[in-house]
Amino acid sequence: MKKAVILAAGDSTRMLPLSANQPKHLLPIAGKPLIFHTLEALQKAGITEILIIYGYHKEKLSHAIGSQDWGRMTVSYIHQEERKGTAHAAGYAREFVGDDSSIVMNGDILMGPGSFEGLISYHQKGKYEMTLSVRPVEDPSAYGVVAIEDGKAVKLIEKPTKEQMVSNLVNAGLYIVNKSLMDAIAKTKPSSRGEYEITDSIEMIIEKGNVGGYSLPSWWLDMGRPWDLLEANKMILSQEKGTIVGTVEEGAVIKGETTVKQGAIIKAGAYIEGPAIIGENSVIGPNCYIRAHTAIGNNVKIGNAVEIKNSIIMDGTNVGHLSYVGDSVIGRGSNFGAGTIIANLRHDNRNVSVTVKGKRVSSGRRKLGAIIGDDVKTGIGTSISPGVVIHQGARTGIGVIVDRDIEPFTLVIAKQEQKRIDLNRE
């Protein structure tokens, strides 16, 4: 099998503000864009032809991918001008797939090692018309649930009710298909929300009785919300070996699997606990603490007496001295004034909630700091509550307590009552 189709046209609204200036497929995880992890894994599995169905910020996506050397693997693109659902997107690949078998997958999923190789082998050995991948999850209600019998998928129910919960196996958004799926897509009617759903198309093929159900061999993540980046970052960093190319000054300490890229400087007194990654031309320290599962981008500055824990800091961001960043995702080109503190734990130990598309949702995480967009600047002494979202271009003044989200390009200043005393009269 040589072909793969990646569906990557969505507007990435649930990833705001991180996706305000780029598609979520370019958001960094363990030092490289999300989609690069997928492309590298497909390349390793022997795929040589890639078709990406793109839309939102399409030029940025194609430029980033085109800037890399993919060897024998070619990458082509088709623009989905109107987003009418996953089946509508996949239908653009009809000519590309032709009479061959091809992987088709959502562009916002990540999987552990061996997933593509295992899927291809399972499909070919079973001689299935189509194969879909599944993965058990604790709460499958938000996904399509799949019933498997004797290695075959016999039922697929999208976002099931309690009565329809036929298993805890969810549709992982990764398939091997052929022309039969394209024919089914042509017959698919709009859903209740007016979109053409690929799950409806797949159900038509399941009814024929020869759709394989492949259980993924390792971890799987649906990258739908900002905190999913932290989990993926942790999983990928935990399976990689560290390499040190940059400069590590005498007196700096590096533990565990840590990567220090070219041009980076780790100053004296810095203490880094891997797994972690420090990007090109970044300056760390002196006298700071970088804790495990932290990914620091290129051209980042981490100042004196700063602590960073389990976070993603994107390119060009500066974290000023005496600051704390825990369990957070920080966008590009932001600047934290000295003493900026991001809280990451509620006093009642309940899971932290975050506003996504105007609704408060539980992150499912007991520890979660802030989600901060590009070009955000905080004044000295800014304190930020758990689960706060600060959108792109926002600003805070000196000593501001941020206990709710800040909208794009908004300045928040503290309103303080002051009393002035003439010391000469006291």
C-alpha positions in Angstrom: 0.0 0.0 0.0 1.4 3.3 -1.1 -1.3 6.0 -0.7 -2.7 8.0 2.2 -5.3 10.8 2.3 -5.2 13.2 5.3 -8.4 15.3 6.0 -7.1 18.6 7.3 -9.5 21.3 6.1 -11.4 22.1 9.3 -11.6 25.6 10.8 -9.9 24.5 14.1 -12.3 26.6 16.2 -12.1 24.4 19.3 -8.3 25.0 19.4 -8.7 28.8 19.6 -6.8 30.9 20.4 -3.9 28.7 19.5 -5.3 28.2 16.0 -6.2 31.9 15.4 -3.2 32.4 13.1 -2.5 28.9 11.8 -4.3 25.5 11.3 -4.2 23.3 14.3 -2.2 20.7 12.2 0.8 23.0 12.6 0.6 23.4 16.3 3.8 22.1 17.9 4.0 18.9 19.8 7.4 17.7 21.1 9.2 20.2 19.0 7.5 19.7 15.6 4.1 20.4 14.0 1.3 17.9 14.7 1.0 16.8 11.1 4.8 16.2 10.8 4.4 13.4 13.3 1.8 11.8 11.1 3.7 12.3 7.9 6.9 10.7 9.4 4.9 7.7 10.7 3.3 7.2 7.3 6.7 7.5 5.6 8.1 4.9 8.0 5.1 2.5 7.1 6.1 2.7 3.4 3.6 5.3 2.2 5.0 7.2 -0.8 2.0 9.3 -2.0 0.1 11.7 0.2 -3.0 13.7 -0.6 -4.0 16.4 1.9 -7.5 17.9 1.8 -6.9 21.4 3.2 -8.8 24.6 3.7 -8.2 26.8 6.8 -4.9 28.7 6.4 -4.1 26.4 3.6 -1.1 28.4 2.3 0.6 28.2 5.8 0.0 24.4 5.9 1.4 23.7 2.4 4.4 26.1 3.0 5.4 24.4 6.2 5.1 20.9 4.7 6.9 22.0 1.6 9.8 23.4 3.6 10.8 19.8 4.6 12.5 17.1 2.6 10.2 14.1 2.5 12.5 12.0 0.4 10.6 9.7 -2.0 7.3 10.6 -0.5 5.3 13.1 -2.5 2.6 15.4 -1.1 -0.2 16.9 -3.1 -3.1 19.1 -2.0 -6.8 19.7 -2.9 -8.7 22.7 -1.5 -12.0 21.9 0.1 -13.6 25.3 -0.5 -16.8 24.6 1.5 -16.6 22.5 4.6 -19.6 20.2 4.3 -18.5 17.3 6.5 -16.0 14.5 6.5 -17.6 12.5 3.7 -17.6 15.6 1.5 -13.9 16.1 2.3 -13.0 12.5 1.6 -14.9 12.6 -1.6 -12.3 14.9 -3.1 -9.9 12.0 -3.0 -11.9 9.8 -5.5 -9.5 10.4 -8.4 -6.4 10.0 -6.1 -7.6 6.7 -4.7 -8.7 5.4 -8.1 -8.8 1.5 -8.1 -6.2 1.2 -5.4 -6.4 0.8 -1.6 -5.5 3.8 0.4 -5.3 5.0 4.0 -7.8 7.8 4.8 -7.5 9.5 8.1 -8.5 12.6 10.1 -5.6 15.0 10.2 -6.0 15.8 13.9 -5.4 12.4 15.4 -2.1 11.0 16.8 -1.2 7.4 17.5 1.6 5.4 19.0 4.3 3.5 17.1 3.4 0.7 14.8 -0.2 1.8 14.2 0.0 2.3 10.4 2.0 -0.9 9.9 -0.4 -2.9 12.0 -3.4 -1.6 10.2 -2.0 -2.3 6.7 -1.0 -5.9 7.7 -4.4 -6.5 9.3 -6.3 -5.3 6.3 -4.3 -7.3 3.8 -4.3 -10.5 5.8 -8.1 -10.3 6.3 -8.8 -9.4 2.7 -11.4 -6.9 3.8 -13.2 -4.5 1.6 -12.5 -1.8 4.1 -10.9 -1.6 7.5 -11.6 0.9 10.3 -9.5 1.4 13.4 -10.9 1.3 16.9 -9.6 2.1 20.4 -11.3 1.6 23.8 -12.0 4.7 25.8 -13.6 5.3 29.2 -16.4 7.6 27.9 -17.3 6.8 24.3 -20.4 9.0 24.2 -18.7 11.8 22.3 -17.5 9.4 19.5 -18.7 6.9 17.0 -19.0 3.6 18.8 -18.1 0.4 17.0 -19.3 -3.2 17.6 -16.8 -5.9 16.6 -17.6 -9.5 16.0 -14.9 -12.0 14.8 -12.6 -9.3 13.8 -15.2 -7.5 11.7 -17.1 -4.2 12.3 -20.8 -5.0 12.5 -22.2 -1.7 13.7 -21.2 1.9 13.9 -23.2 4.4 15.9 -22.2 8.0 15.9 -22.5 9.8 19.4 -24.6 7.0 20.9 -27.2 7.3 23.7 -26.8 5.1 26.8 -29.1 2.6 25.2 -27.0 2.5 22.0 -23.7 2.0 23.8 -22.8 -1.4 22.1 -19.2 -1.3 23.3 -16.4 1.0 24.6 -14.6 0.8 21.2 -14.6 4.1 19.4 -14.0 4.9 15.7 -10.4 6.2 15.7 -10.8 8.2 12.4 -8.2 6.0 10.6 -9.3 3.7 7.7 -8.1 1.7 4.7 -10.6 2.2 1.9 -11.0 1.6 -1.8 -13.4 2.7 -4.6 -16.3 1.3 -2.6 -16.1 4.1 0.0 -16.1 6.7 -2.8 -19.2 5.1 -4.3 -20.9 5.1 -0.8 -20.0 8.8 -0.3 -21.7 9.6 -3.6 -24.9 8.1 -2.1 -24.6 9.7 1.3 -27.3 12.2 2.3 -26.8 15.2 4.6 -27.1 14.5 8.3 -29.4 16.4 10.7 -26.8 19.1 11.0 -26.6 19.5 7.2 -23.2 17.8 6.7 -22.1 14.7 4.8 -20.8 12.3 7.5 -18.2 9.7 6.6 -19.6 7.5 9.3 -22.9 7.3 7.3 -20.9 6.2 4.2 -19.0 3.6 6.2 -22.3 2.1 7.6 -23.3 1.4 4.0 -20.2 -0.7 3.6 -20.6 -2.4 7.0 -24.0 -3.7 5.9 -22.2 -5.7 3.1 -20.4 -7.7 5.9 -16.7 -7.4 5.1 -15.3 -4.4 7.1 -12.4 -5.2 9.3 -12.1 -3.8 12.8 -8.5 -3.2 13.8 -7.6 -2.4 17.4 -4.8 0.1 17.6 -1.8 -1.4 19.4 -0.8 1.7 21.4 -2.1 5.0 22.5 -4.4 7.2 20.4 -5.4 10.8 20.9 -8.0 13.0 19.2 -6.5 16.4 19.1 -9.7 18.4 19.6 -9.0 20.8 22.4 -5.9 22.8 23.6 -5.1 20.6 26.6 -4.9 17.5 24.2 -1.6 19.0 23.1 -0.2 18.5 26.5 -1.1 14.8 26.6 0.3 14.3 23.1 3.4 16.2 24.1 3.9 13.9 27.1 3.3 10.7 25.1 5.7 11.6 22.3 8.5 13.0 24.5 8.3 9.9 26.7 9.2 7.6 23.8 12.0 9.7 22.3 15.8 9.7 22.9 17.5 13.0 23.8 20.3 14.6 21.9 22.4 17.6 22.9 23.7 19.8 20.1 23.5 23.2 21.7 25.7 24.7 24.4 25.4 23.6 28.0 27.4 25.8 30.4 29.3 24.5 33.3 27.0 24.4 36.3 23.9 23.5 34.4 22.3 20.1 35.1 20.4 18.0 32.6 18.6 14.8 33.7 16.7 12.2 31.6 16.1 12.2 27.9 16.5 15.9 26.9 17.1 17.4 23.5 18.9 20.7 23.2 18.9 21.9 19.6 21.5 23.8 17.6 22.2 27.3 18.8 20.4 26.8 22.1 22.2 27.9 25.3 21.6 26.3 28.7 23.1 28.8 31.2 24.8 27.9 34.5 22.4 27.0 37.3 19.6 25.8 35.0 18.2 22.4 36.1 16.3 20.4 33.4 14.5 17.2 34.1 13.7 15.2 30.9 12.0 14.2 28.9 12.1 17.7 27.5 13.1 19.5 24.4 14.7 22.9 24.0 14.4 24.5 20.5 17.0 26.2 18.3 18.6 29.4 19.5 16.7 29.4 22.8 18.3 30.7 26.0 17.5 28.9 29.2 18.5 30.5 32.5 20.5 31.2 34.4 19.2 29.5 37.6 15.9 28.2 36.3 14.0 24.9 36.6 12.5 23.1 33.5 10.5 20.1 34.6 9.5 16.9 32.8 7.3 16.9 29.6 8.1 20.5 28.7 8.7 21.5 25.0 10.3 24.9 24.5 10.2 26.2 20.9 12.8 28.1 18.9 14.1 31.6 19.9 12.5 31.3 23.3 14.0 33.0 26.4 13.4 31.6 29.9 14.7 34.0 32.5 16.3 33.8 35.9 14.5 31.9 38.7 11.7 30.7 36.3 10.0 27.4 36.7 8.3 25.7 33.7 6.4 22.4 34.3 4.7 20.1 31.7 4.1 22.9 29.2 4.4 23.9 25.6 6.1 27.2 25.0 6.0 28.2 21.3 8.5 30.0 19.1 9.7 33.5 20.0 8.1 33.7 23.5 9.9 35.2 26.5 9.1 34.2 30.1 10.6 36.9 32.4 12.4 36.2 35.7 10.6 35.0 38.8 7.7 33.5 36.8 5.9 30.1 37.0 4.2 28.3 34.1 2.6 25.0 34.9 0.5 22.6 32.7 0.0 25.4 30.1 0.1 26.0 26.4 1.7 29.4 25.4 1.5 30.7 21.8 4.1 32.4 19.7 5.7 35.7 20.2 4.3 36.3 23.7 6.1 38.1 26.6 5.6 37.4 30.3 6.6 40.3 32.6 8.6 39.4 35.7 6.7 37.6 38.3 3.9 36.3 36.1 2.3 33.3 37.8 0.0 30.7 36.2 -2.0 28.7 38.8 -2.7 25.1 37.7 -4.7 23.6 40.6 -8.1 24.4 42.1 -8.3 24.5 45.9 -11.1 21.9 45.8 -9.1 19.5 43.6 -11.9 19.3 41.1 -11.1 19.0 37.4 -10.3 22.4 35.7 -13.0 23.7 33.3 -12.2 25.8 30.2 -14.4 27.8 27.8 -14.5 26.2 24.4 -16.6 27.7 21.6 -18.5 29.7 24.2 -19.3 26.8 26.5 -17.7 25.7 29.8 -16.4 22.2 29.5 -14.4 20.0 31.9 -10.9 19.4 30.7 -10.8 16.1 32.6 -7.5 17.3 34.1 -7.0 18.0 37.8 -4.0 20.1 36.9 -4.3 22.6 34.0 -2.9 26.1 33.8 -3.7 28.6 31.1 -4.2 28.5 27.3 -2.5 31.6 25.9 -2.5 32.8 22.2 0.1 34.5 20.1 1.5 38.0 20.9 0.1 38.2 24.4 1.9 40.4 26.9 1.5 40.3 30.7 2.5 43.1 33.0 4.8 42.3 36.0 3.1 40.5 38.8 0.2 39.2 36.7 -1.5 36.2 38.3 -3.6 33.9 36.1 -6.2 31.4 37.4 -6.4 27.7 36.3 -8.3 27.2 33.0 -8.1 30.8 31.9 -7.9 31.4 28.1 -6.1 34.6 27.0 -6.7 35.3 23.3 -4.2 36.6 20.8 -2.9 40.1 21.1 -4.3 40.6 24.7 -2.4 42.6 27.3 -2.5 42.8 31.1 -1.2 45.7 33.2 0.8 45.6 36.4 -0.4 43.3 39.2 -3.6 42.1 37.4 -5.4 39.1 38.7 -6.8 37.2 35.6 -9.7 35.1 36.8 -11.7 34.9 33.6 -10.9 34.8 29.8 -9.5 37.8 28.0 -10.8 38.5 24.5 -8.5 39.2 21.5 -6.6 42.5 21.5 -8.0 43.5 24.9 -6.0 45.3 27.6 -6.9 44.5 31.2 -5.6 46.8 34.0 -6.1 46.7 37.7 -8.4 49.2 39.4 -6.9 50.0 42.7 -7.8 52.4 45.5 -4.8 54.3 46.7 -4.1 56.5 49.7 -1.1 58.8 49.7 0.4 59.9 53.0 2.7 62.8 53.4 5.5 61.3 55.4 6.7 64.8 56.5 3.5 65.4 58.4 3.4 62.0 60.2 
